[in-house]
Every structure is written in C-alpha cells, then in structure tokens.
Amino acid sequence: MSEKYTTSADIVSYSLGRQMGDQFAADPFDGINPSAIAEGVVDSLSGTPSPVSQEALQQAFQEINDIMQAKEAEKAKKAAEEGEAFLAENAKKEGIVVTESGLQYEIIEEGTGEKPGAESVVSTHYHGTLIDGTVFDSSVERGQPAQFPVNRVIAGWTEALQMMPTGSKWRLYIPHNLAYGPQGSGGKIAPYSALIFDVELLEIVS
C-alpha cells in the first residue's frame, strides 16, 4: 500500500473507495459489478453525463430491491423454522428448564448472592451465538464485562437475570420473540433467529 499510494490525496482517495466497497461487501446483491461502480465514480467526478436513463435506473433499483427482499424473507423463514426445531429438541434434554414464556435455560454454576430486580444495573460476562455456533457478540472475547440495566436488554435476558443469584453462570436458549424478533439485529442476526447466551452475573452494580 505504501509503495502504490504515497501522497495524502491518493491515500484518502483509496480509503474512500475502500469504505464504499466495504459497504457493498456487507450487503451485496447478485451480479454487482465493481467496474460499473468505478466507472460511475469516474463519470461523476469528470462531469460526464450518465448513460443510464432515470426510468431505467428506477426500474433496475426496484428489480434488485424485490430480489433482495425475497431473499431476506426466505432467510427469515428458514431461521424461524430452524430455531423452533432446535428449541423443541433442546427442551427434551436433561437439565433444561423451560419457563412459561418459552425461555430455556440450564444452570452451569449456581451463585449464592442476591437476585437483581428489573431496575437493577448489573455487570455480566456473556458469550452469544446463533444456534449453529456462530459467535455474534462476546464480552468474554473482548475481555471486558458489560454493565446495563436489567430492563434495557432483550426480554429473554430481562427474565433470566431476575432469576439468577449473583455469581451464577447460566446458558440461555432464547426464542426469537424474546430476542430480536422480526427485525433481527445487524448483519449477523437474521430476523426470527433463536439465540444462545452463556451469561455470568458478576455483580449488582446498583
């Protein structure tokens, strides 16, 4: 990189293009054409008129949007079906407790301290995965506990934390309606995804 781009203008120019590329890579569509993207940037900067009519542009955007929405809907349907099947089988395992809401948990370590209330602020270590084992968030991996109010997290966490004595470590199996539901979260958690968390309640901060 230092040999190819040496001036500040070149470095910033490349970085801007890289940022644009990262955005497309995070949410791509089938048939994305990097050469056409680059040509569009060049034409814009040079003042060259667009070879694409506004009507054709709107039609193409609508077509790609419809395709992407259909794929997202299929992805959400698959996540819901897989999550329901996983939780149904998991509930049969020894040591799994299923609450009235549908939350499932197992006790890995039982603490002896106080249980937090809904208004409490707690300090926890956690490790969150999808049901296929993909890690999407982990304070354990970051090496830094997280603090938050019990009533400001997903419903599955709010319910579980109020049952956990401080010092406990539980594994939570959370159905989508107690997690991020039809919205999902970011690019890692699809809509209707069931989630698994290892949660260690370190202390009640306040």
TAWO-V262218 format. One record per pair of residues at least 24 apart in sequence whose C-alpha atoms are under 10 Angstrom apart, sorted by the first residue. I is the first residue (numbers start at 0). GAP is how many residues later the second one is. If there is no record, write none. Layout:
BEGIN
I_GAP / I_GAP
END
This chain:
BEGIN
16_24 / 25_161 / 26_41 / 26_160 / 27_40 / 28_35 / 28_36 / 28_38 / 28_39 / 29_34 / 29_37 / 29_38 / 30_33 / 71_118 / 71_119 / 72_117 / 72_118 / 74_115 / 74_116 / 74_117 / 74_118 / 75_105 / 75_106 / 75_107 / 75_108 / 75_113 / 75_114 / 75_115 / 75_116 / 75_117 / 76_113 / 76_114 / 76_115 / 76_116 / 77_112 / 77_113 / 77_114 / 77_115 / 78_51 / 78_52 / 78_97 / 78_110 / 78_111 / 78_112 / 78_113 / 78_114 / 78_115 / 79_95 / 79_96 / 79_101 / 79_102 / 79_110 / 79_111 / 79_112 / 79_113 / 79_114 / 80_111 / 80_112 / 80_113 / 81_49 / 81_50 / 81_110 / 81_111 / 81_112 / 82_47 / 82_48 / 82_49 / 82_90 / 82_91 / 82_92 / 82_93 / 82_109 / 82_110 / 82_111 / 82_112 / 83_91 / 83_92 / 83_108 / 83_109 / 83_110 / 85_45 / 85_46 / 85_87 / 85_89 / 85_108 / 86_44 / 86_86 / 86_87 / 86_88 / 86_107 / 86_108 / 89_83 / 90_82 / 95_75 / 95_76 / 95_77 / 96_75 / 96_76 / 97_75 / 98_60 / 98_61 / 100_54 / 100_55 / 100_58 / 100_73 / 100_74 / 100_76 / 100_77 / 101_54 / 101_71 / 101_72 / 101_73 / 101_74 / 101_75 / 101_76 / 102_52 / 102_53 / 102_54 / 102_56 / 102_57 / 102_69 / 102_70 / 102_71 / 102_72 / 102_73 / 102_74 / 102_75 / 102_76 / 103_52 / 103_56 / 103_67 / 103_68 / 103_69 / 103_70 / 103_71 / 103_92 / 104_51 / 104_55 / 104_65 / 104_66 / 104_67 / 104_68 / 104_69 / 104_91 / 104_92 / 104_93 / 105_63 / 105_64 / 105_65 / 105_66 / 105_67 / 105_92 / 106_57 / 106_61 / 106_62 / 106_63 / 106_64 / 106_65 / 106_91 / 106_92 / 107_60 / 107_61 / 107_62 / 107_63 / 107_90 / 107_91 / 107_92 / 108_58 / 108_59 / 108_60 / 108_61 / 108_62 / 108_91 / 109_54 / 109_55 / 109_56 / 109_57 / 109_58 / 109_59 / 109_60 / 109_90 / 110_53 / 110_54 / 110_55 / 110_56 / 110_57 / 110_58 / 110_59 / 110_89 / 110_90 / 110_91 / 111_52 / 111_53 / 111_54 / 111_55 / 111_56 / 112_51 / 112_52 / 112_53 / 112_54 / 112_55 / 112_88 / 112_89 / 112_90 / 112_91 / 113_48 / 113_49 / 113_50 / 113_51 / 113_52 / 113_53 / 113_89 / 113_90 / 114_46 / 114_47 / 114_48 / 114_49 / 114_50 / 114_51 / 114_52 / 114_53 / 114_86 / 114_88 / 114_89 / 115_33 / 115_34 / 115_42 / 115_45 / 115_46 / 115_47 / 115_48 / 115_49 / 115_50 / 115_85 / 115_87 / 115_88 / 115_89 / 115_90 / 116_32 / 116_33 / 116_34 / 116_41 / 116_42 / 116_44 / 116_45 / 116_46 / 116_87 / 116_89 / 117_31 / 117_32 / 117_33 / 117_34 / 117_40 / 117_41 / 117_43 / 117_44 / 118_29 / 118_30 / 118_31 / 118_32 / 118_33 / 118_43 / 118_87 / 119_28 / 119_29 / 119_30 / 119_31 / 119_41 / 119_42 / 119_84 / 119_85 / 119_86 / 120_26 / 120_27 / 120_28 / 120_29 / 120_30 / 120_31 / 120_82 / 120_83 / 120_84 / 120_85 / 121_24 / 121_25 / 121_26 / 121_27 / 121_28 / 121_39 / 121_44 / 121_79 / 121_80 / 121_81 / 121_82 / 121_83 / 121_84 / 122_24 / 122_25 / 122_26 / 122_27 / 122_43 / 122_77 / 122_78 / 122_79 / 122_80 / 122_81 / 122_82 / 122_83 / 123_24 / 123_37 / 123_42 / 123_43 / 123_45 / 123_75 / 123_76 / 123_77 / 123_78 / 123_79 / 123_80 / 124_44 / 124_73 / 124_74 / 124_75 / 124_76 / 124_77 / 125_43 / 125_44 / 125_45 / 125_71 / 125_72 / 125_73 / 125_74 / 125_75 / 126_44 / 126_69 / 126_70 / 126_71 / 126_72 / 126_73 / 127_43 / 127_44 / 127_67 / 127_68 / 127_69 / 127_70 / 127_71 / 128_44 / 128_59 / 128_60 / 128_65 / 128_66 / 128_67 / 128_68 / 128_69 / 129_43 / 129_58 / 129_59 / 129_60 / 129_63 / 129_64 / 129_65 / 129_66 / 129_67 / 130_42 / 130_43 / 130_62 / 130_63 / 130_64 / 130_65 / 130_66 / 131_63 / 131_64 / 132_62 / 132_63 / 133_54 / 133_55 / 133_62 / 134_53 / 134_61 / 134_62 / 135_49 / 135_50 / 135_51 / 135_52 / 135_53 / 135_59 / 136_51 / 136_60 / 137_59 / 137_60 / 137_61 / 138_60 / 139_58 / 139_59 / 139_60 / 144_55 / 144_56 / 144_57 / 145_56 / 146_55 / 146_56 / 146_57 / 146_58 / 147_56 / 147_57 / 148_55 / 148_56 / 148_57 / 149_54 / 152_26 / 153_24 / 153_25 / 153_26 / 153_27 / 154_24 / 154_25 / 155_24 / 155_39 / 155_41 / 156_40 / 156_42 / 159_39 / 160_38 / 160_39 / 160_40 / 163_35 / 163_36 / 163_37 / 164_36 / 164_37 / 164_38 / 164_39 / 165_34 / 165_35 / 165_36 / 165_37 / 165_38 / 166_33 / 166_34 / 166_35 / 166_36 / 166_37 / 167_31 / 167_32 / 167_33 / 167_34 / 167_35 / 168_29 / 168_30 / 168_31 / 168_32 / 168_33 / 169_27 / 169_28 / 169_29 / 169_30 / 169_31 / 170_25 / 170_26 / 170_27 / 170_28 / 170_29 / 171_24 / 171_25 / 171_26 / 171_27 / 172_24 / 172_25
END
